[in-house]
Amino acid sequence: MKTNTQNNKGFTLIELIMVTIILGILAAVAIPRYTATVEKAEEAAENAVISSIMAGLESYATEQLMATGRRFWPADPFSALETMPTGHTAQGTVADADGEWTWIVNPGDPKLGNIYHMRGDNSVWQWEYKSSDEHNASTDIGDDTGTLSGRTSTSNVNTSAQ
């Protein structure tokens, strides 16, 4: 009878290769899911800020109605907020830092401009804001509020003109 006097306590090369392959498969599945989750979280955070801006604009319009008899929005949408969102800067350029929120007024029309936000992946998103009257004067008497568009990517927009 043959006995093994050496007590080998280690992994074979095949076992190590198999573990490496399994870890590679897990990483291939987990990384895209993580990226999608981060993107959804950033969209949700943006939606929260935009909802806060909309609520601030409506509050501002109601205050103006009580003070002047006419509802209207301010030229700068961030001025309607009591608390600025984290990352807000008043630099007047397209957002260029992670988490930054900026407002740029259109030089040709002071009642028109864009809100910009840069995400963690360095993509920049925008919302068009118009503070002027967008209502039918004959049916919406006393209402001079504007519009806030949905989110669009700046990859489709020329931001150098602003």
Buried (B, 14 or more C-beta within 10 A) or exposed (E): EEEEEEEEEEEEEEEEEEEEEEEEEEEEEEEEEEEEEEBEEBEEBBEEBBEBBEEBBBEBBEEBBEEEEBBBBBBBBBBBBEEBBEBBBEEEEBBEEEBBBBBBBBEEEEBBBBBBBBBEEEEBBBBBBBBBBEBEEEEEEEBBBBBBEEEEEBEEBEBEEB
